[in-house]
Amino acid sequence: MNLEFEARSVSYEEALGGDIIQVVLDENLEDGTYNTAARSLCFSINYEFPPYDLSFEWAYGDDFGGGKALKYSICNSEFSVFLDSGSCIKVGFSTNLSTYNNIVDLLKREIGESLNA
């Protein structure tokens, strides 16, 4: 599956003192409306229980999938990830510097350098 969209909402959340981290790039704003055709990408890691793998999940209406990242590229307005399931996800986005830096640090720590580094 190749999926491309513009994220209107970007979040980076930590729980349990950073033991659980979740990043969501979502086409739909978090305004309480439910759009069945909205596209989203979520990646998360749970350091509480091994194995500590960063997992990716994407959704496009009723279609969804996921996998582990083989490689990625990121800059301040675009994120692309290539998954072991054969999926390629490309997301345009805008966020504040703190959120962007947190996302980049997580990706570097868990996957390595970006293709565009």
Secondary structure, DSSP 8 states (H G I E B T S, - for coil): -EEEEE-SEEEEEEEGGGTEEEEEEESS-SSS---TT-EEEEEEEESSSSS---EEEEEETTEEEEEEEEEEEEETTEEEEEETTS-EEEEE----HHHHHHHHHHHHHHT-S-TT-
